[in-house]
Amino acid sequence: MASARGFTLWFTGLSGAGKSTLADEISRRLLRHGIGHEVLDGDVVRTHLSKGLGFSREDRDTNIRRIGFVAELLTRHEIPVITAAISPYREVREEVRHKIGSRRFIEVFVTASLDELVRRDVKGLYAKALHGEIKNFTGVSDPYEAPVNPEVTVDSENESPEQSADKIWDYLVQNAFIRVEQLVGHA
């Protein structure tokens, strides 16, 4: 038997770092334990909730505020939320943290080197951005402000997705966001 209290697990990091992969893995683990939750993936939200927004700083901040608004509503009603969005600017992430509440906002920084992200990039977006073919590309021609004190940092270049997910899961259990009776291993 398992239970959870409302929280927002906020994955941040560059494109291709592994945010969605880890969000999906944590979602699977929650489902295995019968814990209802919602996933707000940045790409999906852009399609449905933020359609028409571009990639200026103002538009990116608006997108993150919209994700944060939905996450706060769900978290307030004790529904765990997982978000996976680049969310490049520290100031707006901190704004969202404040609205959700620092005791319920868990920032997960997913990091990997630019060389590794270029190597992983099957769509060739980083190569295009590095050659100036794509403007305002976060981490290349647009800034990414890494978190100063994330609750969890995972290094997807040097950790397997399972190892990174274990770190996140352990944080959730150790801080009583998730209560699992007779926890055996990592779910």
N, C-alpha and C positions, 0 to 999 in steps of 0.2 A: 504494500500500500504506500502511496506517495501523495504529497500535497505540496503546494507552493503558495507563496504570497505574491502579490503584484510587484513586479520589477520590470525595468527596461534594460535589456542587454544591448548596448549600443556598440556595434562593430564599426570601427573606423580604420582607414588605411587606403593606400593607393589602389588603383584599378589593377586587378589581377593578383592582389596579395593573398586572397583566400577568404575574404569576408563571407561571401555567400556559401562557400563550401562549409565553413565552420558553423554558420547560422543553420544550415540544413542539418548538420550532424547534431547540434544541440537540440534542434527541433525533433529529430528522430528519437533522441534519448528521452526527451520530455514525453513524447507520445508513448514510448515503451512503458513508461511509468504511469500512464493514464493522466498526465497533467495537461489540461487544455491551455492553449496559448495562441498568440498570433505572431506571424512573421511579416514584417514590413521591409521588403527588399527595395533598395533604391531604384533599380531599373523598373520594377513593377509600379512603384509609386509614381515615378515620372510619367509612365504611360497613362495612368488612371487619375491620379490626384493632382498632378503637376503638369499635365499636358499643356504645351505651349510655352513653357519656360525654357529659356536658353541656358547658356553657361557663363553669363556674366556673374560677378560676385553677388550682386543683388538677387539674381534669379536662383543661384545656388543656395543662398541664405534662405530665401523664401521656401524652396523645396525642403530644406532641413527643418525649418520651423513647422511646416505642414506635417512632416513625419513626426516631429516632436509633439505636436498638438494631438495627433491620433494616439501616439504612445502614452501620453499623459492621461488621456481619457480612459484608456484601457487599464493602465497601471493603477489609477485611482480606484478602479472597481475590482482590484485584486486579480487582474488577468496578466500573466507574464507576457512580455513583449520582446521580440527579437528584431532588431533593426540591422540592416546591412547597407550602408551608404558611405561613399567616400567621405562626405562631410569634411571638406578640407580646411575650414576655418575654425580655429580654437574658440573664438569669441561666441559664435553662434552655438557651438556644442555646449559651452558653459551656460549659455542662456537656456538651452533645453534642459540641461542638468538642474538648473535652479527651478524651472517650472515643474519638473517631475519630482524633484526633491533628491538631495544628494544621498539620502539613505536608500533610495530605490533605483538610482541611476548607476549602471555598471558600465564603465567605458572599457572596451576591449580594443587595444591597439594591435592590429595585425600588420606586421612589418616584414619587409623583404627588400633586398637591394634593387636599385634600378636595373642593374645588369641581369638579375634573376627575373625581374618582371618583363624585360624585353625578351629574354629567352623563352618565357612561358607564353608570350602573347601570340596566340594562333591567328588573330585577326590582323596583326601587323600595325595596330594603332600606335604603339610606342615608336616604332620605326618611322611612321609617317609624321608623328609629332616631332621627333628628333630631327627630321629633315625639313621641318617648317610647313608641312602639308596640312596639319591640323593645328588650329589656333586654340588657345585657352585650354590646353590639355594639362590636367592636374599632375604635378610632379615633374613636368618638363617645361612648359611655357607658362604655367600658372602655379602659384604656390600651394604647397600642402604644409599645414602647421601641425606637426606631430603633437600628441598629447603630452602634457608636462607630468602629470601624475595619474595615469590610467590605473584602474583597479586591477586589470590583467593585461600583460603584454605577451603576445605569442610571436614567434619568429618562424614564419612559414617557409623560410629558406632552409632552416636547419632543424625543424621539427616536422614530424609527419602530421597530417591532419588529425589523426587519433591522439597523438601526444598533446597537440594544442587544445583539442576538445577536452581532454582529460584535465588540463590545467583550469579551463573555464568551468567545467562541471565541478571540480573540487572546490573552486572558489564559491560557487553557488551553494553547495552542500555545507561547507565550513562556515559560511556566513548566514545560514538558516533561511536562504531564499527558497531552497528546496528541502523538504524533509522526506527521507526515504527510509522506511523501516527495513531492517535487515539488509542494509546496502551491501551488496557483494560486488566487488570490483567497480567498474565504471559504467555499469548498465549495459 
